Amino acid sequence: MIINSFITVQKYTNMSDFEKRQLEKEFNKFTKKNFEAPRKCKNQDQIRYYVKELSLKMEDFRRKFNYVPEQAYTLLAQYNSLQNKMVFANFQRAYA
């Protein structure tokens, strides 16, 4: 007996605006629930953790949907900017 199995892989290269908005809503829910706003972060370890988790979530979206919401890149840039400011401030204190 021959069993033919077909695996259908849906590619999201041509996502509708509605689908993109749904993914953006899902991403916003995730970040509001699991992340603190960058301006409220007080130490580098906290920021490193958020950058790592955000990068994992972005990779998950990229793998599953071939789409990453623009807010993800914006949030990542905010965390990176804050982290760079903290590193520079520590550098200045250490070598002043």
Secondary structure, DSSP 8 states (H G I E B T S, - for coil): ------------TT--HHHHHHHHHHHHHHHHHH---GGG--SHHHHHHHHHHHHHHHHHHHHHHS---HHHHHHHHHHHHHHHHHHHHHHHHHH-
